[in-house]
Amino acid sequence: MKKAAVLLADGFEEIEALTAVDLLRRARIYVDTISISDDYMVTGSHGINVQTEDLFDEVEFAEFDMLVLPGGMPGTTNLEAHPGVRKVVKEFCESGKYVGAICAAPSILGNMGLLKGKRAICYPSFEDKLAGAVLVKAPVVQDGNIITSRGMGTAIDFGLKLVEVLSDKLKADEVAESIIYLK
């Protein structure tokens, strides 16, 4: 069974994170929500508290096929400031494991130099932080093992792309149909 780890930091964008979690679980993909702080309860950027399953230091990331970084502020800043998060992001990118980042979160990859020469997208005001990336105007962009998306309004497209890469297009279409997602 494929496994995805969704990293949550205080200030995360709730819709971006929870849409990914929901759609992956509908596809029967194992998802672990992980707090990067010392508390299982993480507060989103709009004051919604979410109980995670694990704390960052409790997780063996080698068991996962995908890392998901939701945006939001100051969630993105908090993710990027965490040395363990930067380490695992680098390991996933370099080993060919999937990394999905939405909204402001692709800036973490850009600031780490992991997007050089890759097609990517993010929230428009963060585009200058995608160092060396080839910017694309699309809801979701996949370049190799990196999947990026623009923001809250593209959260369903992002979640379905995550399903597609961990399962297949048929499963992503099945999930889209089950939620009455119309393009």
Summary of the structure (lengths in Angstrom):
residues: 183
radius of gyration: 14.6
end to end distance: 28.9
largest distance: 39.9
contacts: 661
relative contact order: 0.17
helix: 42%
strand: 22%
